[in-house]
Amino acid sequence: MNEPKQPRKLNTGSASGRSSAPSGSTGRRINRGGSPASGSGQQRTVYHASEQPRRQAQPQRQAQPAAHQGQPRRRPKKKKSPLKIALISLLTLVAVVCVGLFGLYQWVVHSISPEGGTPSLSELINTPSEFKGDVVNILVCGIDKDETRNYGGSSSSNDGMTDMIMYVNFNVKEKKINMLQIPRDTYVGEEYKTGGTGKINAVALRNEGGIADLAKLISEQYKLPIDYYVTIDMQSLREIVDLFGGIEVYVPEYMEYDGSILYPGLQTMDGNAVEFFVRNRKTYAQGDIKRLDMQRYFYQGLFARIRTATVWDIAKLTPVALKYVTTDMPGDVLVSVGVSFLQVDSANIMMCKVPTYSAAEYYNGNAIQVCDTEKTLDLINTYFLSYTTPVDSLDVPTVATSGSSTDPNVQYMGQLDTAAGDTGESSTGDTSTAQSGE
């Protein structure tokens, strides 16, 4: 930063240091240089108009006190110290920067708000008012906008399925975060449009209310209050990782599909490798259910990287957020939640998933996951409604199923940190030609 320029000192006195004529003089004094006819080089003092009786001339220095009688003596101006000047300059600079940042903040908040304004979720599904400020509940969804899959009925469609659905309960007062993963193929019945699939990941796309209708469905069926939503275009995943310069992710087992390979251990992944890791499900017997467990290791690596983010990192990520993130969260709440998140210890961040029956069921020819409502009820009351009154039942639709249900697999980020730390130094696996794994 350049040193602030010192203000130029202005000379407010006369050039020769002489004072002007006293204001109380009775006549105008004119100094005239001697002429050759006078034979003297001395100056004469001549008075005009209201001359006083001629008296013996007095030295000018003795006449000044009478002329200024009753007037306060003018004190010479004090010079500002260099330290004071520097402090004023610094405060001015800070003020300008703050104004600029506030303008940038307003622009960012406006840019990530939904088009056509900032419609909030219905207050009927919000967290009860008595817990406002202490608890905030957010629906986070990853939107798959792969245009080649033609979700919207047109090759140019920019709509997509909500293939990642996570309910986040943030207990700000106790500095705890509990996250519930909802499988994308979970059956939701026929009350909301799904395009005939019966799956939860089609609700936002097929209903007029979009993500607000999905939030309403989750609140009605799972009895979970929701205050805000955040949607993230899954296409941003590669950009985010690459802007961070890669992310260290623990890989629990060997993965290979369609030419892409990941080896077990702590790997430094680029964007393509991460996309393959979080989207791959073809190599697992349990498909999407197993993929939810694997994605947690990416969340662990991402959270760890965010905690070490610099101002420069945030500056680089801002354009990505403007392009790929949408939320109805007010700017002040967004900042407050972000700051509070950084204060949460990884040992107090929990992740689990909705238990579903392992046997594949079908609805209109589409494979679906059926919720185990009994297990899910216990999970929700234990981890997501512990701060308020528990509920007696859920309204999640079901169909006849067989077999046992999956485990919710409750895990804390601290456990995942330990697993990653136990592997020793990180390495980079062969992740060339990484594919989505779909």
C-alpha positions as CSV (number, residue, x, y, z in Angstrom):
1,M,0.0,0.0,0.0
2,N,1.4,3.4,-0.9
3,E,2.1,5.8,2.0
4,P,-0.6,8.4,2.3
5,K,0.5,11.8,0.9
6,Q,1.2,14.5,3.5
7,P,-1.0,17.5,3.0
8,R,0.9,20.5,1.6
9,K,1.5,23.2,4.2
10,L,0.0,26.5,3.1
11,N,1.7,29.7,4.0
12,T,-1.1,32.0,5.5
13,G,1.3,34.9,6.4
14,S,2.5,37.7,4.1
15,A,5.5,37.0,2.0
16,S,7.8,39.5,3.9
17,G,6.4,38.8,7.4
18,R,5.0,42.3,7.8
19,S,1.6,42.9,9.3
20,S,-1.1,44.9,7.5
21,A,-2.1,48.4,8.6
22,P,-4.0,48.5,11.9
23,S,-7.7,48.5,11.5
24,G,-8.1,51.4,14.0
25,S,-6.0,53.9,12.0
26,T,-7.6,57.3,11.4
27,G,-6.1,57.8,8.0
28,R,-4.6,55.9,5.1
29,R,-0.8,55.6,5.4
30,I,1.0,55.8,2.1
31,N,4.7,55.1,1.9
32,R,6.4,56.8,-0.9
33,G,10.0,56.5,-2.0
34,G,12.1,59.7,-1.9
35,S,12.4,61.6,-5.1
36,P,15.6,63.3,-6.4
37,A,14.1,66.7,-5.6
38,S,13.9,65.9,-1.9
39,G,17.5,65.2,-1.6
40,S,16.7,62.4,0.7
41,G,16.2,58.7,0.3
42,Q,14.0,58.5,3.4
43,Q,10.3,57.7,3.3
44,R,7.5,60.2,4.3
45,T,4.3,59.4,6.0
46,V,1.3,61.4,4.7
47,Y,-2.2,61.4,6.2
48,H,-5.4,62.3,4.4
49,A,-9.0,62.9,5.3
50,S,-9.5,63.0,9.1
51,E,-6.0,63.9,10.2
52,Q,-5.4,64.2,13.9
53,P,-3.4,67.2,15.3
54,R,0.2,66.8,14.4
55,R,2.1,65.0,17.2
56,Q,5.5,63.6,17.5
57,A,5.7,60.4,15.5
58,Q,5.6,57.3,17.6
59,P,7.2,54.1,16.6
60,Q,4.8,51.8,14.9
61,R,5.3,48.9,17.3
62,Q,3.9,51.1,20.2
63,A,0.8,52.1,18.2
64,Q,-0.3,48.5,17.6
65,P,-1.7,47.8,21.1
66,A,-4.0,50.8,20.9
67,A,-5.2,49.8,17.4
68,H,-6.0,46.2,18.6
69,Q,-7.4,47.2,22.0
70,G,-10.2,44.8,22.9
71,Q,-9.4,42.2,20.3
72,P,-8.0,38.8,21.2
73,R,-4.5,38.2,20.2
74,R,-4.3,35.7,17.3
75,R,-2.4,32.6,18.1
76,P,-0.2,31.0,15.5
77,K,-1.7,27.8,14.1
78,K,-0.3,24.6,15.4
79,K,1.3,22.2,13.0
80,K,-0.4,18.8,12.8
81,S,1.9,16.0,13.8
82,P,2.8,13.4,11.1
83,L,1.2,10.7,13.3
84,K,-2.1,12.5,13.5
85,I,-2.1,13.1,9.7
86,A,-1.3,9.4,9.1
87,L,-4.2,8.3,11.5
88,I,-6.7,10.5,9.7
89,S,-5.6,9.2,6.3
90,L,-5.9,5.6,7.5
91,L,-9.4,6.2,9.0
92,T,-10.5,7.7,5.7
93,L,-9.1,4.8,3.8
94,V,-10.9,2.3,6.1
95,A,-14.2,4.2,5.6
96,V,-13.9,4.0,1.8
97,V,-13.0,0.3,1.9
98,C,-16.0,-0.4,4.3
99,V,-18.4,1.4,1.9
100,G,-17.0,-0.6,-1.0
101,L,-17.3,-3.9,0.8
102,F,-20.9,-3.1,1.9
103,G,-21.8,-2.4,-1.7
104,L,-20.1,-5.6,-2.8
105,Y,-22.0,-7.5,0.0
106,Q,-25.4,-6.0,-1.2
107,W,-24.6,-7.0,-4.8
108,V,-23.6,-10.6,-3.8
109,V,-26.7,-11.1,-1.7
110,H,-28.9,-9.8,-4.5
111,S,-27.2,-12.0,-7.1
112,I,-27.8,-15.2,-5.2
113,S,-31.4,-14.5,-4.4
114,P,-34.1,-16.2,-6.5
115,E,-35.1,-14.3,-9.7
116,G,-38.2,-12.2,-9.3
117,G,-37.4,-11.3,-5.6
118,T,-36.7,-13.2,-2.5
119,P,-39.8,-15.3,-1.8
120,S,-39.3,-16.9,1.7
121,L,-40.7,-20.3,2.7
122,S,-44.1,-20.3,4.3
123,E,-44.0,-19.3,8.0
124,L,-46.1,-22.4,8.7
125,I,-43.1,-24.6,8.2
126,N,-40.6,-22.3,10.0
127,T,-38.9,-23.1,13.3
128,P,-41.2,-22.0,16.2
129,S,-40.7,-18.4,17.1
130,E,-39.5,-19.2,20.7
131,F,-36.4,-20.8,19.2
132,K,-35.5,-18.1,16.7
133,G,-31.9,-17.1,17.0
134,D,-31.0,-20.2,18.9
135,V,-31.8,-22.8,16.2
136,V,-31.9,-22.4,12.4
137,N,-33.1,-25.2,10.0
138,I,-31.9,-25.2,6.4
139,L,-32.7,-27.3,3.4
140,V,-29.6,-27.8,1.2
141,C,-30.1,-29.3,-2.2
142,G,-27.7,-30.1,-5.0
143,I,-29.3,-29.6,-8.4
144,D,-28.1,-31.8,-11.3
145,K,-28.5,-29.6,-14.4
146,D,-26.9,-32.0,-16.9
147,E,-28.7,-30.8,-20.0
148,T,-27.9,-34.1,-21.8
149,R,-30.3,-35.9,-19.5
150,N,-33.2,-33.8,-20.8
151,Y,-35.1,-33.5,-17.5
152,G,-37.2,-30.6,-18.5
153,G,-38.5,-32.2,-21.8
154,S,-36.3,-30.0,-24.0
155,S,-32.7,-30.4,-25.1
156,S,-32.1,-26.8,-24.0
157,S,-33.6,-27.2,-20.6
158,N,-31.6,-25.8,-17.7
159,D,-33.7,-27.5,-15.0
160,G,-32.6,-30.6,-13.1
161,M,-33.3,-33.0,-10.4
162,T,-32.4,-32.4,-6.7
163,D,-30.1,-35.4,-6.6
164,M,-28.6,-34.2,-3.3
165,I,-31.1,-33.5,-0.5
166,M,-29.8,-32.7,3.0
167,Y,-31.7,-31.3,6.0
168,V,-29.4,-29.2,8.3
169,N,-30.3,-28.5,11.9
170,F,-27.9,-25.9,13.3
171,N,-28.2,-25.4,17.0
172,V,-26.4,-22.1,17.2
173,K,-26.8,-21.8,21.0
174,E,-25.1,-25.1,21.7
175,K,-22.8,-25.0,18.6
176,K,-24.0,-28.3,17.2
177,I,-24.9,-29.2,13.6
178,N,-26.9,-32.3,12.7
179,M,-27.4,-33.2,9.0
180,L,-30.0,-35.7,7.6
181,Q,-29.4,-37.1,4.1
182,I,-32.5,-38.0,2.2
183,P,-32.0,-40.5,-0.6
184,R,-32.9,-39.1,-4.0
185,D,-35.1,-42.1,-4.9
186,T,-37.2,-42.0,-1.7
187,Y,-40.9,-42.6,-2.4
188,V,-43.1,-39.6,-1.7
189,G,-46.5,-40.7,-2.9
190,E,-48.9,-38.9,-5.3
191,E,-49.8,-35.7,-3.5
192,Y,-47.0,-33.8,-5.3
193,K,-46.2,-34.1,-9.0
194,T,-43.1,-36.3,-9.7
195,G,-43.5,-36.9,-13.4
196,G,-44.7,-40.4,-12.7
197,T,-41.5,-41.5,-10.9
198,G,-42.8,-41.2,-7.3
199,K,-39.3,-40.0,-6.3
200,I,-38.5,-37.0,-4.1
201,N,-35.8,-35.7,-6.4
202,A,-38.5,-34.7,-9.0
203,V,-40.7,-32.6,-6.7
204,A,-38.9,-29.3,-7.1
205,L,-38.7,-29.7,-10.9
206,R,-42.3,-30.8,-11.5
207,N,-44.2,-28.5,-9.1
208,E,-44.9,-24.8,-9.6
209,G,-43.5,-23.8,-6.2
210,G,-40.1,-25.4,-7.1
211,I,-37.8,-25.7,-4.1
212,A,-40.4,-24.2,-1.8
213,D,-42.8,-27.1,-2.6
214,L,-40.0,-29.6,-1.8
215,A,-39.4,-27.9,1.5
216,K,-43.1,-28.0,2.2
217,L,-43.3,-31.7,1.4
218,I,-40.4,-32.5,3.7
219,S,-41.9,-30.5,6.5
220,E,-45.3,-32.2,6.1
221,Q,-44.0,-35.8,5.8
222,Y,-41.0,-35.7,8.1
223,K,-42.4,-33.1,10.6
224,L,-39.3,-31.0,10.3
225,P,-39.4,-27.2,10.5
226,I,-37.5,-25.4,7.7
227,D,-36.5,-21.7,7.8
228,Y,-34.5,-21.3,4.6
229,Y,-33.2,-23.2,1.6
230,V,-29.9,-23.2,-0.4
231,T,-29.5,-24.7,-3.8
232,I,-26.2,-25.5,-5.4
233,D,-25.7,-26.4,-9.1
234,M,-23.7,-29.7,-9.1
235,Q,-21.8,-28.4,-12.1
236,S,-20.0,-26.0,-9.7
237,L,-18.3,-28.9,-7.9
238,R,-15.3,-29.1,-10.2
239,E,-14.8,-25.4,-10.2
240,I,-14.9,-25.1,-6.4
241,V,-12.4,-27.8,-5.9
242,D,-10.0,-26.5,-8.6
243,L,-10.2,-23.0,-7.2
244,F,-9.1,-24.4,-3.9
245,G,-6.2,-26.0,-5.6
246,G,-7.5,-29.5,-4.8
247,I,-9.0,-31.0,-1.7
248,E,-7.7,-33.8,0.5
249,V,-10.3,-36.5,0.7
250,Y,-10.1,-39.9,2.4
251,V,-11.0,-42.8,0.2
252,P,-12.1,-45.8,2.2
253,E,-11.9,-48.4,-0.5
254,Y,-10.7,-49.0,-4.1
255,M,-12.9,-47.5,-6.7
256,E,-12.8,-48.1,-10.5
257,Y,-15.5,-47.4,-13.1
258,D,-15.4,-46.6,-16.8
259,G,-11.6,-45.8,-16.9
260,S,-11.5,-43.8,-13.6
261,I,-9.6,-45.1,-10.6
262,L,-9.3,-44.0,-7.0
263,Y,-7.0,-45.8,-4.6
264,P,-7.7,-46.2,-0.8
265,G,-6.2,-43.6,1.5
266,L,-5.9,-39.9,1.7
267,Q,-6.0,-38.5,-1.8
268,T,-5.4,-35.0,-3.1
269,M,-8.2,-34.7,-5.6
270,D,-8.9,-32.2,-8.4
271,G,-12.3,-31.3,-9.6
272,N,-12.8,-34.3,-11.9
273,A,-11.7,-36.8,-9.3
274,V,-14.0,-35.3,-6.7
275,E,-16.9,-35.4,-9.1
276,F,-16.2,-39.1,-9.9
277,F,-16.0,-39.8,-6.1
278,V,-19.2,-38.2,-5.0
279,R,-21.4,-39.2,-8.0
280,N,-20.2,-42.8,-8.5
281,R,-22.8,-45.4,-7.5
282,K,-22.4,-48.1,-10.2
283,T,-19.7,-49.9,-8.3
284,Y,-21.7,-50.4,-5.1
285,A,-24.2,-53.2,-4.4
286,Q,-26.4,-50.7,-2.5
287,G,-26.1,-48.0,-5.2
288,D,-27.3,-44.6,-4.0
289,I,-27.4,-45.7,-0.4
290,K,-23.7,-46.5,-0.3
291,R,-23.0,-43.3,-2.3
292,L,-24.5,-41.2,0.6
293,D,-21.9,-42.8,3.0
294,M,-19.0,-42.1,0.6
295,Q,-20.0,-38.5,0.1
296,R,-19.5,-37.8,3.8
297,Y,-15.7,-38.1,3.3
298,F,-15.9,-35.4,0.7
299,Y,-17.9,-33.1,3.1
300,Q,-15.3,-33.8,5.7
301,G,-12.5,-32.7,3.4
302,L,-14.4,-29.7,2.1
303,F,-15.2,-28.5,5.7
304,A,-11.6,-28.9,6.7
305,R,-10.5,-26.8,3.7
306,I,-13.1,-24.1,4.3
307,R,-11.8,-23.6,7.9
308,T,-8.4,-22.7,6.4
309,A,-9.7,-20.5,3.7
310,T,-8.1,-17.1,3.3
311,V,-9.6,-13.8,2.1
312,W,-8.1,-14.5,-1.3
313,D,-9.8,-17.9,-1.4
314,I,-13.2,-16.3,-0.7
315,A,-12.6,-13.7,-3.4
316,K,-11.9,-16.4,-5.9
317,L,-15.0,-18.4,-4.9
318,T,-17.4,-15.4,-5.0
319,P,-18.0,-15.6,-8.8
320,V,-18.8,-19.3,-8.5
321,A,-21.3,-18.5,-5.7
322,L,-22.9,-15.8,-7.9
323,K,-23.2,-18.3,-10.8
324,Y,-24.3,-21.5,-9.0
325,V,-25.9,-20.7,-5.6
326,T,-29.4,-19.6,-4.9
327,T,-30.9,-19.0,-1.4
328,D,-33.8,-17.1,0.2
329,M,-31.6,-16.5,3.3
330,P,-31.3,-12.7,4.1
331,G,-27.8,-11.4,3.9
332,D,-27.4,-10.7,7.6
333,V,-28.5,-14.3,8.4
334,L,-26.2,-15.7,5.8
335,V,-23.2,-13.9,7.3
336,S,-24.2,-14.8,10.9
337,V,-24.7,-18.5,10.0
338,G,-21.3,-18.6,8.2
339,V,-19.4,-17.0,11.1
340,S,-21.2,-19.3,13.6
341,F,-20.4,-22.4,11.5
342,L,-16.6,-21.7,11.8
343,Q,-17.0,-21.9,15.6
344,V,-18.4,-25.4,15.6
345,D,-16.0,-28.2,16.4
346,S,-16.0,-31.1,14.0
347,A,-16.8,-33.4,16.9
348,N,-20.2,-31.7,17.1
349,I,-21.1,-32.1,13.4
350,M,-23.2,-35.2,12.9
351,M,-24.4,-36.8,9.7
352,C,-27.0,-39.6,9.2
353,K,-29.4,-40.8,6.5
354,V,-33.0,-41.7,6.3
355,P,-33.3,-45.5,6.8
356,T,-34.9,-47.2,3.7
357,Y,-35.7,-50.8,2.9
358,S,-32.9,-52.5,1.0
359,A,-35.1,-54.6,-1.3
360,A,-35.7,-52.7,-4.5
361,E,-39.4,-51.7,-5.0
362,Y,-40.9,-50.3,-8.1
363,Y,-43.5,-47.5,-8.8
364,N,-44.6,-47.1,-12.4
365,G,-41.6,-49.1,-13.5
366,N,-39.2,-46.9,-11.6
367,A,-37.0,-48.3,-8.8
368,I,-37.7,-46.5,-5.5
369,Q,-36.5,-46.4,-1.9
370,V,-39.2,-46.8,0.8
371,C,-38.7,-45.1,4.1
372,D,-38.6,-47.1,7.3
373,T,-40.9,-44.7,9.2
374,E,-40.4,-46.3,12.6
375,K,-36.6,-46.0,12.5
376,T,-36.8,-42.5,11.0
377,L,-39.2,-41.3,13.6
378,D,-36.7,-42.3,16.4
379,L,-33.8,-40.7,14.4
380,I,-35.7,-37.4,14.0
381,N,-36.8,-37.1,17.6
382,T,-33.4,-37.9,18.9
383,Y,-31.2,-35.6,16.8
384,F,-33.4,-33.1,15.0
385,L,-36.3,-32.2,17.4
386,S,-34.4,-32.6,20.8
387,Y,-34.7,-28.8,21.4
388,T,-38.6,-28.9,21.2
389,T,-41.5,-31.3,21.6
390,P,-41.0,-34.7,19.9
391,V,-43.6,-35.9,17.4
392,D,-45.7,-39.1,17.6
393,S,-45.7,-40.1,14.0
394,L,-44.6,-39.3,10.5
395,D,-46.7,-38.9,7.3
396,V,-44.2,-40.4,4.9
397,P,-46.0,-42.6,2.3
398,T,-45.0,-46.2,2.1
399,V,-45.7,-49.3,-0.1
400,A,-45.5,-53.0,0.7
401,T,-41.8,-53.9,1.1
402,S,-39.7,-56.9,2.0
403,G,-36.4,-57.3,3.7
404,S,-34.7,-55.2,6.4
405,S,-34.1,-51.5,6.3
406,T,-30.7,-49.8,6.1
407,D,-28.9,-48.4,9.1
408,P,-29.0,-44.6,9.5
409,N,-25.2,-44.8,10.0
410,V,-24.8,-41.9,12.5
411,Q,-21.3,-40.5,12.2
412,Y,-19.5,-37.4,13.5
413,M,-17.1,-35.4,11.5
414,G,-14.5,-35.9,14.3
415,Q,-14.6,-39.6,13.4
416,L,-14.0,-38.9,9.8
417,D,-11.2,-36.5,10.7
418,T,-9.5,-39.3,12.6
419,A,-9.9,-41.8,9.8
420,A,-8.3,-39.4,7.4
421,G,-5.5,-38.5,9.9
422,D,-4.6,-42.2,10.5
423,T,-3.6,-42.7,6.9
424,G,-0.5,-40.5,7.1
425,E,0.7,-38.4,4.2
426,S,-1.7,-37.8,1.3
427,S,-1.1,-39.0,-2.2
428,T,-2.6,-38.5,-5.6
429,G,-4.3,-41.5,-7.2
430,D,-4.8,-42.1,-11.0
431,T,-8.0,-40.2,-11.6
432,S,-7.6,-39.5,-15.3
433,T,-10.7,-39.4,-17.5
434,A,-12.9,-39.1,-14.4
435,Q,-16.6,-39.7,-15.2
436,S,-19.7,-38.9,-13.3
437,G,-20.3,-42.5,-12.4
438,E,-24.0,-42.4,-13.5
